[in-house]
Amino acid sequence: MVTHTGNKGTTVIRVPKASAWQPARVVSIREETRRVKTIRLAVSNWPGHLAGQHADVRLEAEDGYRAERSYSIASPPEVSPLELTVDRLDDGEVSPFLTGQLQPEDTIQLRGPIGGHFVWSALEPRHPLLLVGGGSGIVPLMCILRHRELSGSAVPAALLYSVRTREDVIYHNELTTLARNDPRFMLRITLTRNVEPGWSGAIGRIDLSGVQALLKDLGGVADSFVCGSADFVEVASALLLQAGQPLRTIRTERFGPTRTSRGRGGGDEGPTQPASVDSERTRQ
């Protein structure tokens, strides 16, 4: 990340230029849930990143077959090595390998950081921060929260996180600890199915009243970041608009359709680039 001060004392955030494809060595792998793992990577020529960006991962077989996917960066800009959190999709080509076969000291190909739209920096806060995530859409939002904490930002923040079951909550302990220790951070986790006895959080899908309550606690207009499946993002962003949030304050990132590269000398199709308030990428 490169910053400088403008003529009127404003801080300008420059998006780091993405690296070319390069080897990344697996330092460690830790389990987040039964389907999700965080992969810590040592990357020699990493240019730095902003909270909310992602990286491209490429696997290549001996016969030339290639598959590329994009994964959100989980580690904040202040920390190294780099961390990617990967949700295993049973019909995917890359995520089952990353979560089931990859081992420490293995090497994969990586490039990044990618994306300059779905980013937040503590150096240029404008409004309180509202994060809305569905499932593994929590990953870039967690990167933002970690950056906020490590930077010492006093910006009020809230996270509305929707998951299927309690066992599917990624970063559960870290999130609850943050909520307990930071009076400026509000956490609302809602389960959509298989609610077990003893669950004291919210139940059901996100709704207008829940969004309005968080916005009221934040004081009104917030910088909103929404990440999840396409359907989740459609619903969540519509709720934010219904709650009175200006379109310009809402940034979204949705998981896009799968693209597979069969690179026997042919070109690779990467994820689409952000446009307007929306960003789409692949992650299988």
Buried (B, 14 or more C-beta within 10 A) or exposed (E): BEEEEEEEEEEEBEBBEBBEBEEBBBBEBEEBBEBBBBBBBBBEEBBEBBBBBBBBBBBBEEEEBBBBBBBBBBBBBEEBBBBBBBBBBEEBBBBBBBBEEBEEEEEBBBBBBBBBBBBBBBEEBEBBBBBBBBBBBBBBBBBBBBBBBBBEBEBBBBBBBBBBBBEBBBBBEBBEEBBEEBEBBBBBBBBBEEBEEEEEEBEEBBEEEBBBBBBEBBEEBBBBBBBBBEEBBBBBBEBBEEBEBEEEBBBBBBBBEBBBBEBEEEEBEBBBEBEEBBBBBBBB
